[in-house]
Amino acid sequence: MKEESAPTIVAAARARTIVAAARARRAFAQARIMRWVFLVMLGFCTCANAEHTWRVVILPGADPTQPAAQEQIRAIRHSIAAAAPGGVEFYTDSLDDLRFDNAELMPSFLALLKRKYEHKQVDVVIGLADFALDFTKRYHDEIWPGVPVVISSVAESRKKDIPAAFAYVPTDFDVDGTLALAETLQPGARRLVIVSGSAKLDLRFAQRAADTARARMSRQWTVDVWSGLAVPELQQRLAALDRNAAVLYTTMYRDRTGRTFFPYEVVEPMAKVSGAPIYGWYPTYIGHGMMAGSVVSFEANGRNTGALAASILLGKAPRHGAVSSASMSHCIADLGMIERFGLHATGLPDGCELINVRPSLWREYRVIVLGAAAVVLLQALTIAALLWQRKRRRIAEDEATLRSDELARAARLASAGELSASVAHEIGQPLGAILSNADAAGMMLEDEPEEDELHSILADIRRDALRANQVVQRLRALLQKHTLDLVPLDLNSAFDEGLALLGLEARRRRIAVESNLAAQDACVLGDRVQLQQVLVNLVINAMDAMEETPVAERIVSISTRVAGTGYELIVADRGHGIPADATERLFDSLFTTKPQGMGLGLSIVRTIVSTHGGRVWGAPRDGGGSVFTVWLPSVAGHTLSPVRAEFDTSTEKAALKARPMPQGGQP
Ligand code: ADP
């Protein structure tokens, strides 16, 4: 072997160094290229991820059918699906460790998941709650190597246990806020009973609640922890509590006997018997008997978790170590429970969500109340309108009565005017006789007065003066201002007096008056003057109608008779009869067929008769002429007309129209 010189050795060493350096440079360059390739591939993968169907594995810590988990998982799925451009496949695997808590199951569960996902490219794994954290921490690399992990529903206190590479959605239960609510609603309570199950998580929560309660400075609670009691025993103990205690129920996944639950299932049996109100931080307990709590929103948490996972898959958030914002707890209280315990909701924080609020009468029956108010208002308005109308009607009636009285008087004056010739004659006759007798007495005194003869003359003068006076009295009675005065009176005697006024006029017109006042003891409740006016008006009309009638046939028949519960006055003539076109309007005021007529006579008759509770009607008379009948109730059958009829009331007309026009008889 040839020995080498020292310089040769140095040169060789240099050459080796150079070669090594060149190799290193090459290796470095290769590494850089590889890195670029890797980065390009990564970018490509990320882009590809954005386009292919995402595969998402969800690992709930408990049974995924539990209401809280359901709500959370639904929100996760919804958020991810909404962001996925190429759709999503979800896989859910749960060991239900919270209730089973069996380490021996783990190898089998692990083997199952390894097999399951051996040939499935998973894009993200979402672990919910402590079990999922523990599990993914240990086995994630074995089952889903390199796949990003998002952890949710793990308390901030365990944050240190979460690997830095995992994304994290902080979720915390507001133990402090829930205890603050208990203090507000039960200011007098001094005892806090924490109820939990005996599963690992149950105990952890109970411990945390007890620590928080003891740490609260605002209240010196006596804190008892009842963990893992079987429901009957728990119920027994709760029943012994009173309003001076508050119960904080955390969770009960399992009791000491090994019986498992969904925690919300225990709330109802507890609340049924508990003498103290129950608090908690799970929204799923409310409505089952929990009174109040500062509750976490599983829906909001699910949304945050899903959004973070989607951001990672879309490349918007780092694949490792991303942290989302925590979802806040909020106050919720069951007002029905608060009332049941005789407590007051006044101290609850603003914006506290209240459930079981008994609707106020107003809220419940608003439509009915408004409807009733509208009806009442309408009724009130109607009544006011009716009252106003009644008042106006009264005024109008009073006015009409006044006018009617005045008109009646005017009509009587008119009648008197018509009778004036016969009246003058009737007064003139006795006055003439008085004058003659006075002359005769005077002459007798100049000669030898015979005492007997003078007595006889004086007696004649007295009789004639009385006769004239009677005529004047009757006329005055008819003409004087008169107000209605209903008294029991004999109809026949009233009509007799009326006839006395008419007799001379009839004679003047060469008309015979036949009167047959046959109704015996015809006692009516009436106004003498007004009833006489009825007779006068009807008889004058009858006389007017017979102006063209041959003298021999000019007869006015006046009769009275009993008719049902009253009496009838019948005035019949042999005149021209009721004009065919006048039948309808006969009793209308101002209707007349006479050249000098006023058209008030029959209208006044009808008004007077209806004021007396009676009826009047006119009809053609057999053999020519007309017959007018007035029916008046007897005193016994009298019912006063409530409203004094006006001269031309439509009711009267309607009554007249509706009634056939019999010749006499009762209406
Ligand atoms: P007037 O006598 O001023 O016309 P009335 O009211 O007394 O007013 O009568 C109204 C009308 O009724 C008369 O114009 C007449 O046409 C008719 N009438 C009244 N009474 C009779 C009667 N007995 N016979 C025929 N028509 C009559």
Residues whose N, C-alpha, C, O or C-beta is under 5 A from the ligand:
A	BS01	ADP	N541 A542 A545 G575 G577 I578 L586 F591 T592 T593 K594 G597 M598 G599 L600 G601 L602 S603 S626
